[in-house]
Amino acid sequence: MASQALVGQVLDGKYSIEKPLGKGGMGTVYLATHIGTGRPVAVKVIAPDFMERAEFVERFRREAQAAGRLRHPNVVDVTDFGFSRTTDGPEVAYLVMEYLDGCTLGEILDEEKQLPVAWTIDIIEQVCSAVEEAHRQGIIHRDLKPDNIWLEPNQRGGYTVKVLDFGIAKLEETQLANAARARYTDRSGRGETRVDAPQNTLAESDSATVVDGGSRTLVSENETLALGNGSSDPEIEAEKAGSREVNLEGGTAIMDRSGVPSDPSIEDRGTVIAGGGESTERSDRTTPSTAALTRMGAVLGTPLYMSPEQCRGEKLTPGSDIYSLAVIVYQMLSGRLPFEGDYVEVMEGHKHGQPPPLDAKKVKRKLRETLMTSLAKAPEDRPESAEIFANKLRANSEGLGKLLTRALSIFGERLPKIMLLTVISFSIPIVLNFARVLVNIGFATDYLEESSVLMFISGSLSLVIFFLQIIAVAMLIGMLTWLVGQILAYPLRPLSLRAAFREVRQHVRSLVGLVTLSSMIAAVGYMFLIIPGILIASRYMLIAPSIMMEGVRGRAAFRRSVELYKRARVTVIATASLIFLISAILPIFLGLSIGSIVGNIEKSIQIAKMREEGVPSAAERKKMEEVAGEKKEESSDLNVNWGSRGFQIGGTDDMEKDENFRLRASIIEATFELIWTPIHLVIIAFSSMVSALIYFKTRQAGGESMQELLGKLNSANSPQSKWQERVNRRLIQSGRISSGSGTS
């Protein structure tokens, strides 16, 4: 049936066919209008010739079942499936999907060639989210490629990604078999559909793919690669088997023994099953056809994006889809595929070749390493899941600049609560520090007598404040890590400071003890030319976040911090260096500035006072100073005085200078503390937030999922509102989330 034949017809009394949108291996996709609602939809109609083949009808039903099970914002929504008579008489099967505006990633790559890293990561994260959900449902896509990735404008300047064509998706065999038995009756009475394959065919059985014999035929929705029995020229053997020119990006055609496509409208799209030898025996389409489908219709995907195990005809796992995703990312970043040439060269490259190094600018070394690891020949050497793959790409694509930008964004949006938490954490050290400053001012102005007890208390306060600040930093990093985790997992949920305080109380001993110990070790390192201290501080920077989020203790916390540090060594060291420089240089600069300002003010006061008292001119003062100097040289007497500070040797001027110096120092110290304290709190809060983000970045860089922390974060924020509880309960009942997870 030509693609225009259905235009103007109404399928099943519900869908008015408007125009063809495109052709695939099994049929044509049309733009249609749902008569009841007037809503535009996309209707995929299986070719009538395929309706005579039970295995293809079952495959089409499998597409509906696979797509219908997937409810995900990045998967095209399938709304209906059925069979309908046409005005010409033949019955067709159809699948109804949401109609999308936009274009495919393949169309974009045809023009843009290379895409920026940020855009690549954003697109692939959405694709991985859809694929991860499919894998959780026991579905392997098997044909991930740019043409099956749709980008729809989201009216916010970006794109919503939709993964298309789960038509060759592999459901769990037991689920598929049960569904087939429940929906079909065996009209032939033989209990199964028998497919003879006189030319040994590469097919799958029991979830695995097997090769039986010498002549090999690769069956794909987009092409069939018919390889000869030991021939040196596979293309000649393919031609003998009835296959025409192989188009790696083409569609599907079913070819009989004469080599004539069963549907001339798709002659140029490629080939699938090449007939030859004896005819294949098939029953009515309502006969159970799972066995026939797995024996004969094993769909292997597009060779340019196929995994090594897919090329070898082995059992497929989610790792096969991850390999295909890595090939897509390779193409997006470099503008070329890892393996190119004719289909034999491509498949041999996937099976045995090493992809050339990624030729792309502004791609970090860690990102390159992640991508090449994901192209490993063995599935077990690739990331364990699509989610982990996306996390690694995101974490390894971002450097310190991106990290600081994100920290500034979060810090600015949540400034009031973050600073409130910081002030509460440092309230005791702040009060004690200002008490120490007041005591020093009292000593300088003689309002307090400098007794040995008061001097001891003043000195001890400095040491106590130092350790209290370490404790406050440990608790602040722990709580901010908790809050940052909540922001990343549930960005729309209001921050709960109480939940953070409740959680930190459970780990306060480990936080205080281990952070204090690591700080003392780093302090010793800073004494040796600073650099050792920075390196030590870098290795132990993630102790507090690890304790807070994972509950590790003792040596395990130190080992965990070092493990995370090694995943982003450069970023962590750069962060530790930046924090040290800001914390060391800024107070020195501030202290010198305040000292200079106070000195200038004091000098101005003295000049004004001298003018009031009628001080002689500059020339007269110089002469008086010379005379005073001669008299001072003639006198050898020493003034010995007893005062509040004990014995003092020197003249009255020395005593006055000493008094002025102490008073000036006290004023400078008090002014410094008033100005530096709020600045210091902001620096500590921001640094703690950066540490928290580095913790989550290094988790992602190691392929560790945030999903492990969601249940913990969600349960700690209880009690929830009644509407939140209802939503959670319904999502759990529908199987969308587990009882340990939450929603945003």
C-alpha positions in Angstrom: 0.0 0.0 0.0 1.4 3.4 -1.0 1.9 5.9 1.7 -0.7 8.2 0.2 -3.4 5.5 0.1 -4.5 6.1 3.7 -4.7 9.9 3.4 -8.3 11.0 4.0 -9.4 7.7 5.6 -10.5 7.3 9.2 -8.9 4.5 11.1 -11.1 2.6 13.6 -13.6 5.5 13.5 -11.3 7.6 15.6 -8.3 8.9 13.7 -8.5 10.9 10.5 -5.3 10.5 8.5 -4.0 13.9 7.2 -0.6 13.3 5.6 2.5 11.0 5.8 5.3 12.2 8.0 7.9 9.6 7.3 8.6 5.9 6.7 10.2 3.3 8.9 11.1 -0.3 8.5 7.7 -1.7 9.4 5.4 1.0 8.0 4.6 4.7 7.7 3.9 7.4 10.3 1.1 9.8 9.5 -0.2 13.0 10.9 -3.7 12.4 12.0 -6.5 14.1 14.0 -8.3 12.4 16.9 -11.9 13.0 15.9 -13.2 13.1 19.5 -10.9 15.8 20.7 -9.5 17.4 17.6 -6.0 16.8 18.9 -3.2 16.2 16.4 -1.5 12.8 16.8 1.1 10.7 15.1 -0.2 7.3 13.8 2.2 4.6 12.9 0.6 2.1 10.5 2.2 -1.3 9.8 2.5 -2.1 6.1 -0.3 -4.5 4.9 2.2 -7.0 3.6 3.6 -7.4 7.1 0.1 -8.2 8.4 0.4 -11.6 6.8 3.5 -12.4 8.9 2.6 -13.2 12.5 6.1 -12.4 13.8 5.9 -8.9 12.5 2.5 -8.3 13.9 3.8 -9.5 17.2 6.8 -7.3 16.9 4.5 -4.3 16.3 2.4 -5.3 19.3 5.7 -5.6 21.3 6.4 -2.0 20.3 3.0 -0.9 21.7 3.6 -2.9 24.8 7.1 -1.6 25.4 6.2 2.0 24.7 2.9 1.8 26.7 4.8 0.6 29.8 7.1 3.6 29.7 5.7 6.7 31.3 8.5 9.2 31.3 8.8 12.8 30.2 11.6 11.9 27.8 9.8 9.0 26.1 7.3 9.6 23.4 3.8 9.0 24.8 1.9 6.1 23.2 -1.9 6.4 23.7 -3.5 3.7 21.6 -3.0 0.5 19.6 -5.3 -1.5 17.5 -6.4 -3.0 14.2 -8.6 -1.4 11.6 -10.0 -2.1 8.2 -9.3 0.3 5.4 -11.6 1.4 2.6 -9.5 -0.7 0.2 -10.2 -3.8 2.3 -6.9 -4.9 3.9 -6.6 -4.8 7.7 -3.8 -2.7 9.2 -2.3 -2.4 12.6 -1.8 1.0 14.0 0.0 2.7 16.9 -1.0 6.2 18.1 1.6 8.5 19.6 1.8 12.1 20.7 2.6 14.5 17.9 5.8 16.3 18.4 7.2 19.5 16.9 10.9 20.0 16.4 13.5 17.8 14.7 15.8 14.9 15.3 19.3 15.0 16.7 20.4 13.5 13.4 19.1 16.5 11.5 21.0 18.8 13.8 24.2 16.8 13.4 23.9 16.9 9.6 24.3 20.7 9.8 26.2 21.4 13.0 28.6 18.5 12.9 30.1 19.3 16.4 28.0 20.4 19.3 29.2 22.3 22.4 29.9 20.2 25.5 27.2 21.8 27.6 24.5 21.2 25.0 25.7 17.6 24.4 25.6 16.8 28.1 22.1 18.4 28.5 20.7 16.3 25.6 22.4 13.1 26.6 21.3 13.4 30.3 17.7 13.5 29.1 18.2 10.5 26.8 19.9 8.6 29.6 17.0 9.3 31.9 14.6 7.8 29.5 16.8 4.8 28.8 17.4 4.2 32.5 13.6 4.0 33.0 13.3 1.6 30.2 16.0 -0.6 31.6 14.3 -0.6 35.0 11.2 -1.9 33.1 13.3 -4.7 31.6 13.3 -3.0 28.2 16.5 -2.6 26.1 16.1 -0.2 23.2 18.6 -1.8 20.8 18.5 0.9 18.2 19.7 4.1 19.9 20.9 6.6 17.2 20.5 10.4 16.5 17.5 9.8 14.3 15.7 8.2 17.3 16.4 11.2 19.5 13.8 14.0 19.1 14.3 17.6 20.3 11.1 19.5 20.9 11.2 23.2 21.8 10.0 23.7 25.4 9.0 27.4 25.1 11.8 28.2 27.6 14.6 28.6 25.2 15.7 24.9 25.5 14.6 21.5 24.3 12.8 18.6 25.7 14.3 15.4 24.5 12.1 12.5 23.4 13.5 9.0 22.7 11.6 7.4 19.8 11.1 4.0 18.4 11.1 1.3 21.0 9.8 -0.9 18.2 12.8 -3.2 18.3 13.0 -3.0 22.1 13.6 -6.2 23.9 11.2 -7.0 26.8 12.0 -9.6 29.4 11.3 -12.9 27.7 9.0 -14.3 30.4 6.9 -11.1 30.4 6.6 -11.1 26.6 5.7 -14.8 26.5 3.0 -14.4 29.1 1.5 -11.4 27.3 1.4 -13.3 24.0 -0.3 -16.3 25.6 -2.9 -14.1 27.2 -3.7 -12.2 24.0 -3.5 -14.8 21.3 -5.1 -18.1 20.5 -3.5 -20.6 18.2 -5.7 -20.9 15.2 -3.4 -23.4 13.5 -3.7 -25.8 16.4 0.0 -26.6 16.3 0.8 -24.7 19.5 3.4 -22.5 18.0 4.4 -20.8 14.8 7.1 -22.6 13.0 9.7 -20.7 10.9 12.0 -22.7 8.7 15.3 -21.0 8.1 17.0 -23.1 5.4 19.8 -20.6 5.2 21.1 -20.5 8.7 20.0 -17.2 10.2 21.4 -15.1 13.0 18.5 -14.9 15.4 17.8 -15.0 19.1 16.2 -17.5 21.4 15.5 -17.3 25.1 16.8 -13.8 25.3 20.0 -14.7 23.6 21.2 -14.5 20.1 22.7 -17.6 18.4 24.3 -18.4 15.1 23.5 -21.8 13.7 25.6 -22.6 10.6 27.7 -20.9 8.1 25.6 -18.5 6.1 24.6 -15.5 8.2 21.8 -13.0 7.9 21.6 -10.0 10.2 18.0 -8.9 10.6 17.4 -5.3 11.5 14.6 -2.9 11.4 16.8 -0.7 9.3 18.7 -3.1 7.2 19.7 -6.8 6.8 23.3 -7.7 6.3 23.4 -11.0 4.4 26.8 -12.4 4.7 28.0 -15.3 2.7 29.2 -18.7 3.7 32.9 -18.1 3.8 32.9 -15.8 0.9 35.7 -13.3 0.6 33.3 -10.7 -0.7 30.3 -10.3 1.6 28.6 -7.9 -0.8 28.6 -10.4 -3.6 27.1 -13.0 -1.2 24.5 -10.5 -0.1 23.5 -9.9 -3.7 23.3 -13.7 -4.3 21.1 -14.0 -1.2 18.6 -11.5 -2.6 19.8 -8.3 -0.7 20.2 -5.1 -2.5 22.4 -2.2 -1.6 22.9 -1.9 2.1 22.0 1.5 3.5 23.3 1.9 7.0 20.8 4.6 7.8 17.9 3.1 5.8 14.6 1.5 6.6 13.3 -2.0 6.2 12.0 -4.1 3.3 11.0 -7.7 3.2 12.5 -9.4 0.2 11.4 -12.7 -1.3 13.6 -15.2 -3.1 13.6 -13.1 -6.3 15.1 -10.2 -4.5 12.1 -7.9 -5.2 11.0 -5.8 -2.2 7.5 -6.6 -1.0 6.8 -2.9 -0.7 8.2 -0.9 -3.6 7.6 2.3 -1.8 10.5 1.5 0.5 12.8 -0.1 -2.1 15.5 2.5 -1.5 15.4 2.3 2.3 17.5 -0.9 2.6 16.8 -4.6 3.1 15.9 -6.9 5.9 15.2 -10.5 5.4 16.6 -12.0 2.2 14.6 -15.0 1.0 16.3 -18.0 -0.5 15.9 -21.7 -0.6 12.7 -23.1 0.8 9.8 -21.0 1.6 9.1 -20.0 5.1 6.0 -21.5 6.7 3.8 -19.1 8.7 0.4 -19.2 10.2 -2.3 -16.6 10.7 -1.3 -13.3 12.4 -3.2 -14.3 15.5 -1.1 -17.3 16.1 1.4 -17.0 19.0 4.5 -15.7 17.4 7.0 -15.0 20.1 9.1 -18.0 19.2 9.1 -17.0 15.5 9.9 -13.5 16.4 12.9 -14.4 18.4 14.1 -17.1 16.0 13.7 -15.2 12.8 13.1 -11.5 13.6 16.0 -10.7 15.8 16.5 -7.0 15.4 20.0 -5.9 15.9 19.9 -2.1 15.3 21.9 0.2 13.1 25.5 -1.0 12.5 27.0 2.5 13.0 25.8 2.5 16.6 25.7 -1.2 17.4 27.6 -2.6 20.4 30.3 -5.3 19.9 28.0 -7.9 21.4 25.2 -6.8 19.2 27.5 -7.2 16.2 28.5 -10.7 17.4 24.9 -11.8 17.9 25.3 -12.3 21.6 22.8 -11.8 24.4 22.1 -8.1 24.9 22.1 -6.3 28.3 21.6 -2.6 29.2 25.3 -2.2 28.5 24.6 -2.5 24.8 22.4 0.7 24.9 25.2 2.4 26.9 27.7 1.6 24.2 25.3 3.1 21.6 24.9 6.2 23.8 28.7 6.6 24.0 28.9 6.4 20.1 26.3 9.1 19.9 28.2 11.4 22.4 31.4 10.7 20.4 29.7 11.9 17.3 28.2 14.9 18.9 31.5 16.1 20.3 33.8 15.3 17.4 31.5 15.4 14.4 32.5 11.9 13.3 31.8 8.3 14.2 34.3 6.1 15.9 34.1 3.6 13.0 33.3 4.5 9.5 33.3 2.7 6.1 31.1 0.0 4.7 29.0 -2.1 7.0 31.6 -4.9 7.3 34.3 -2.4 8.3 32.0 -0.8 10.7 31.0 -4.0 12.4 34.5 -5.3 12.6 35.6 -2.0 14.1 32.9 -2.3 16.8 33.9 -5.9 17.5 37.7 -5.6 17.5 38.9 -2.1 16.7 40.0 0.7 19.0 38.2 4.0 18.3 40.5 6.9 17.4 41.1 9.5 20.1 38.3 12.0 20.4 39.2 15.0 18.2 37.3 17.9 19.9 38.3 21.1 21.5 37.3 22.2 25.0 36.7 18.6 26.1 38.3 17.8 29.4 40.6 14.8 29.8 38.4 13.2 32.4 35.4 13.4 30.0 37.5 11.8 27.2 38.4 9.0 29.5 34.8 8.4 30.6 33.7 8.3 26.9 36.4 5.9 25.9 35.7 3.6 28.9 32.0 3.6 27.8 33.2 2.3 24.4 34.9 -0.7 25.9 34.4 -4.0 24.1 33.3 -5.9 27.2 29.9 -4.7 28.7 31.2 -5.2 32.3 33.9 -2.5 31.6 31.3 0.1 30.8 29.3 2.2 33.3 26.8 0.0 35.1 23.8 2.0 34.0 22.6 4.8 31.8 22.2 7.0 34.9 25.8 6.4 36.0 27.0 7.1 32.4 25.2 10.5 32.4 26.4 11.3 35.9 30.0 10.6 34.9 29.7 12.8 31.8 28.2 15.7 33.8 30.8 15.4 36.6 33.8 15.1 34.3 32.7 17.9 32.0 32.6 20.6 34.8 35.7 22.2 36.2 36.2 24.6 39.1 34.7 27.5 37.2 31.4 25.7 36.7 31.4 24.5 40.3 31.9 28.0 41.6 29.2 29.3 39.3 26.7 26.8 40.6 27.7 27.5 44.2 27.2 31.2 43.6 23.8 30.5 42.1 22.6 28.4 45.0 24.2 30.7 47.5 22.4 33.8 46.1 19.1 32.1 45.8 19.2 30.7 49.4 21.3 33.5 51.1 19.0 34.3 54.1 18.7 30.7 55.3 22.3 29.8 54.6 23.6 32.8 56.5 21.1 32.2 59.3 22.5 28.6 59.6 26.1 30.0 59.5 25.4 32.6 62.3 23.8 30.0 64.5 26.7 27.6 64.0 29.3 30.3 64.9 27.3 32.1 67.5 29.4 30.9 70.5 32.8 31.5 68.9 31.7 35.0 67.8 30.5 35.9 71.3 33.7 34.7 72.9 35.9 36.4 70.4 34.2 39.8 71.0 34.5 39.2 74.7 38.3 38.7 74.2 38.5 41.9 72.2 36.7 43.9 75.0 39.1 42.4 77.6 42.1 43.6 75.5 40.5 47.1 75.2 40.0 47.1 79.0 43.7 46.4 79.5 44.8 49.1 77.1 42.7 51.8 78.7 43.5 50.7 82.3 39.8 49.9 83.0 40.9 46.4 83.8 43.9 45.6 85.9 46.3 43.2 84.2 46.3 40.4 86.8 47.8 37.0 86.1 44.3 35.4 86.2 42.8 37.8 83.7 45.9 37.4 81.4 45.5 33.6 81.6 41.8 33.8 80.8 42.5 36.1 77.8 45.2 33.8 76.4 43.0 30.7 76.9 40.1 32.3 75.2 42.1 32.5 71.9 42.8 28.7 72.0 39.2 27.8 72.9 37.9 30.0 70.1 40.2 28.3 67.6 38.8 24.8 68.4 35.2 26.1 68.6 35.6 27.5 65.1 36.8 24.1 63.8 33.8 22.5 65.4 31.5 25.1 63.9 33.0 24.6 60.5 32.5 20.8 60.7 28.9 21.1 61.7 28.2 23.8 59.1 29.8 21.8 56.2 27.7 18.8 57.4 24.5 20.7 57.4 25.1 22.6 54.2 26.0 19.3 52.5 22.6 18.0 53.6 20.8 21.1 52.3 22.7 21.1 49.0 21.7 17.5 48.6 18.1 18.4 49.1 18.4 21.3 46.6 19.9 19.0 44.0 17.3 16.2 44.6 14.3 18.4 45.3 14.9 21.9 43.9 11.3 23.1 44.4 11.1 21.9 48.1 11.6 24.6 50.8 14.8 24.1 52.8 14.3 22.6 56.2 16.9 23.8 58.7 15.4 21.7 61.4 15.9 18.5 59.4 19.6 19.5 58.9 20.0 20.1 62.7 18.3 16.8 63.5 20.6 14.9 61.1 23.8 16.6 62.2 23.1 15.7 65.9 23.3 12.0 64.9 26.9 12.5 63.6 28.2 15.3 65.8 30.8 13.1 67.5 32.4 11.9 64.3 32.2 15.3 62.7 33.8 17.1 65.6 36.5 14.5 66.3 37.6 13.7 62.7 37.4 17.2 61.4 39.4 18.6 64.3 42.0 15.8 63.8 42.3 16.5 60.1 42.5 20.3 60.7 45.3 19.8 63.2 47.2 17.6 60.7 46.7 20.3 57.9 47.8 23.0 60.4 51.1 21.2 60.8 51.4 20.9 57.1 50.9 24.7 56.7 54.0 25.2 58.9 56.1 23.6 56.2 56.0 26.1 53.4 52.2 26.0 53.1 52.0 23.6 50.1 52.0 20.4 52.3 49.1 21.9 54.3 47.1 22.6 51.1 47.7 19.0 49.9 46.6 17.6 53.3 43.6 19.8 53.5 42.6 18.7 49.9 42.8 15.0 50.8 40.6 15.4 53.9 38.3 18.1 52.6 35.4 15.7 52.0 35.5 14.0 55.5 32.5 16.0 56.8 30.3 15.5 53.8 31.0 11.8 53.8 30.2 11.5 57.5 27.0 13.4 57.0 25.6 11.7 53.9 27.0 8.2 54.3 27.5 7.7 58.0 31.1 6.6 57.7 33.3 6.9 60.8 36.9 6.7 61.9 39.5 5.5 59.4 36.7 4.7 56.9 35.9 8.5 56.8 39.5 9.3 56.0 39.7 6.6 53.3 36.4 7.7 51.8 37.6 11.3 51.6 40.8 10.3 49.9 38.9 8.1 47.5 36.6 10.9 46.4 39.6 13.3 46.3 41.4 11.1 43.7 38.4 11.3 41.4 38.8 15.1 40.9 42.2 15.8 42.2 42.9 19.0 40.3 39.5 20.5 41.2 39.8 19.7 44.9 43.4 21.1 45.1 42.5 24.2 43.3 39.5 24.7 45.6 41.6 24.2 48.7 44.3 26.6 47.4 41.7 29.3 46.6 40.1 28.9 50.1 43.5 29.2 51.8 44.5 32.3 49.7 41.3 34.1 50.4 41.4 33.2 54.1 45.0 34.3 54.5 45.5 37.2 52.1 42.2 39.0 52.7 42.5 39.4 56.5 46.1 40.7 56.1 45.0 43.2 53.5 42.1 44.2 55.7 44.3 44.6 58.8 46.8 46.8 57.0 44.1 48.9 55.6 42.5 49.4 59.0 45.9 50.2 60.6 46.6 52.7 57.9 43.2 54.4 58.4 43.5 54.5 62.2 47.1 55.9 61.9 45.9 58.6 59.6 43.0 59.5 61.9 45.4 59.6 64.9 47.8 61.9 63.0 45.1 64.2 62.0 43.9 64.5 65.6 47.4 65.3 66.8 47.9 68.0 64.2 44.6 69.6 65.1 45.5 69.5 68.8 48.9 71.1 68.2 47.3 73.9 66.3 44.9 74.6 69.1 47.8 74.8 71.6 49.8 77.2 69.4 52.7 75.0 68.5 55.7 76.9 66.9 56.4 76.8 63.3 58.2 73.9 61.6 61.6 75.8 61.7 61.3 76.6 65.4 60.3 73.0 66.2 63.4 71.7 64.4 65.7 74.0 66.4 64.0 73.0 69.6 64.4 69.4 68.8 68.2 69.8 68.2 68.6 71.5 71.6 66.5 68.8 73.3 68.7 66.2 71.6 71.9 67.7 73.0 70.5 67.8 76.5 69.4 64.2 76.3 72.9 63.1 75.3 74.4 64.9 78.4 72.0 63.2 80.8 72.6 59.5 81.6 69.9 59.2 84.2 67.3 56.4 83.7 63.7 56.7 84.8 62.6 53.7 86.7 58.9 53.5 87.4 56.5 51.1 89.0 53.0 51.0 87.6 50.2 48.7 86.8 52.5 46.7 84.4 55.4 46.3 86.9 58.9 47.8 86.4 59.3 50.0 83.4 62.7 51.5 82.3 62.7 54.6 80.2 61.4 58.1 80.1 58.0 59.4 80.3 57.8 59.7 76.5 58.5 55.9 76.1 55.7 55.2 78.5 53.3 57.4 76.7 54.3 55.9 73.3 53.7 52.4 74.8 50.3 53.4 76.1 49.4 54.9 72.7 50.6 51.8 70.9 48.5 49.5 73.0 45.4 51.6 72.7 46.0 52.0 68.9 46.4 48.2 68.6 43.2 47.6 70.6 41.2 50.0 68.4 42.6 48.4 65.3 41.7 44.9 66.6 38.2 45.8 67.5 37.6 47.5 64.2 39.0 44.5 62.3 36.8 42.1 64.1 33.7 44.2 63.5 34.4 44.3 59.7 36.0 40.8 59.3 33.5 38.7 61.2 30.6 39.1 58.7 33.0 38.7 55.7 34.5 35.6 57.3 31.1 34.1 57.8 30.2 34.6 54.2 33.5 33.0 53.1 33.1 30.1 55.4 29.5 29.5 54.2 30.4 29.7 50.5 33.5 27.5 51.0 31.3 24.9 52.8 28.9 25.0 50.0 31.7 24.4 47.4 32.9 21.5 49.5 29.4 20.0 49.4 29.2 20.4 45.7 32.6 18.8 45.2 31.4 15.9 47.3 28.4 15.3 45.0 30.6 15.9 41.9 33.1 13.3 43.0 30.3 10.8 43.7 29.0 11.3 40.2 32.5 11.1 38.7 32.8 7.6 40.3 29.4 6.6 38.9 27.6 6.8 42.2 23.9 7.7 41.8 22.0 10.3 43.8 19.2 7.8 43.9 20.9 6.1 46.9 20.4 9.3 48.9 16.9 10.2 47.9 15.1 8.1 50.4 17.3 9.3 53.2 16.8 12.9 52.2 13.0 12.5 51.8 12.4 10.7 55.1 14.4 13.3 57.0 12.1 16.0 55.8 9.0 14.4 57.2 6.4 15.1 58.4 5.0 16.2 55.0 1.8 18.0 54.1 -1.2 15.9 53.5 -1.2 16.6 49.8 2.5 15.5 49.6 1.6 12.3 51.5 -1.3 11.6 49.1 0.9 12.1 46.0 3.7 9.9 47.5 1.1 7.2 48.3 -0.3 7.2 44.8 3.1 7.1 43.1 4.1 4.2 45.3 0.8 2.4 44.5 1.4 2.9 40.8 4.9 1.7 41.0 6.4 5.0 39.8 8.6 5.3 42.9 9.7 3.0 45.7 8.6 3.5 49.2 12.0 4.9 50.1 12.0 7.6 47.5 10.3 11.0 47.3 9.1 13.5 44.9 10.0 17.1 44.4 
